[in-house]
Amino acid sequence: MVAFVVLAVVGAVLGAAGSAVVRRLPNPVGKYRLLYGGVLVPFALTAWILLTALELGPAVVGPALGTRGPLPTAAATLVETLAAGVVAVVAYAPTVRGVRAVRGIDLTTGRAVAQMLRYVVGVSVLVTVVLTAVAAGDSTLVSVAAGAVLVSAVYAAAPWYIPLVRSTYRPDGETADRLARLRDEAGLDVRDTRLLDTGDAETASVVVRGPPGYRRLFVGDAFLDAFDDETATALLAVQAGRVRGRALARLFGTLLAVVTLLLLALDGPLLALLAAALVTLVAGLWFTRRGMVTADDYAADRVGAEPLAVALERYADFHNLEPGRRRVPNPLSKTPPLGDRIDRLRE
């Protein structure tokens, strides 16, 4: 528990210091994304590893449930994952004020933290189920198989799982009619649509989740107000291209392969399997980026290259995001930089 408190304090300091630095950098919205993905998420993962090594879960649930059996194992894993999630939320909280300032939105810290806590609880339950199944395996191969089956099930259940961790609602009336028309123009075939309640965060995101035959479109509630029909159609066409190019499946397959190799490394040649995992990660992310490029090509064929480039610029402008560009591709990125995508379309 002392370690948990210390990690939470360090996280709060890390979030506050990182936010203070990022606010003074060019393109602060993009830098906040790097702060979250490159600093706070790894810190939360480190906290989880440390709390697991210190056996926080067994110490908390042991007196009531014991330490052996599937139920105590699941409860202990849930405690450790929730504790690491709380550390992540504590680190995230000081950054909300900075995001509010650089984006010019009215999102309050309390609302942002409440949304993040709901997300953390949902993800913690999911992680607990997967890790408990892996730990219950009698061998490494059984553990790998159990983990693969469960993760695949989660991938297929995403259309139903996302509403549990995010506030969503059905579009109706003119909103539903407009979305249906825009989907048809974009060539996006999904079973239904849900609007994400982003509140004061004013996020105009759009993603498609789910297996073939039951794909669901999730649209940020600011999307339709932020963009005209031409821009909205172009952004939906990108999602249609990603569905056709199986971009998400490429990423999912890469991560599953890497995790499998890491689990096999526990009982096999460690260095060789670790090297294989690294090579698989880099190659799989390159393959995923190619899928994203193919999606842009499909969207450009559907709506035109210049209208798509303009739509991506408007998306960036709405989120106060300066499109990034890189001379050398980031081998650990799943998506090409937005600025490079825009330049390629114009070329």
HELIX and SHEET records of a PDB file:
HELIX    1   1 VAL A    2  VAL A   22  1                                  21    
HELIX    2   2 PRO A   28  LEU A   35  1                                   8    
HELIX    3   3 TYR A   36  LEU A   40  3                                   5    
HELIX    4   4 VAL A   41  ALA A   53  1                                  13    
HELIX    5   5 LEU A   56  LEU A   65  1                                  10    
HELIX    6   6 PRO A   70  ARG A  103  1                                  34    
HELIX    7   7 THR A  109  ALA A  135  1                                  27    
HELIX    8   8 THR A  140  ALA A  156  1                                  17    
HELIX    9   9 ALA A  158  VAL A  165  1                                   8    
HELIX   10  10 GLY A  173  ALA A  186  1                                  14    
HELIX   11  11 GLY A  199  ALA A  201  5                                   3    
HELIX   12  12 PHE A  223  ALA A  226  1                                   4    
HELIX   13  13 ASP A  229  ARG A  244  1                                  16    
HELIX   14  14 ALA A  247  LEU A  264  1                                  18    
HELIX   15  15 LEU A  270  VAL A  303  1                                  34    
HELIX   16  16 ALA A  305  PHE A  318  1                                  14    
HELIX   17  17 LEU A  338  ARG A  346  1                                   9    
SHEET    1   A 4 THR A 168  TYR A 169  0                                        
SHEET    2   A 4 ASP A 192  LEU A 196 -1                                        
SHEET    3   A 4 ARG A 216  GLY A 220  1                                        
SHEET    4   A 4 VAL A 206  ARG A 209 -1                                        
END                                                                             
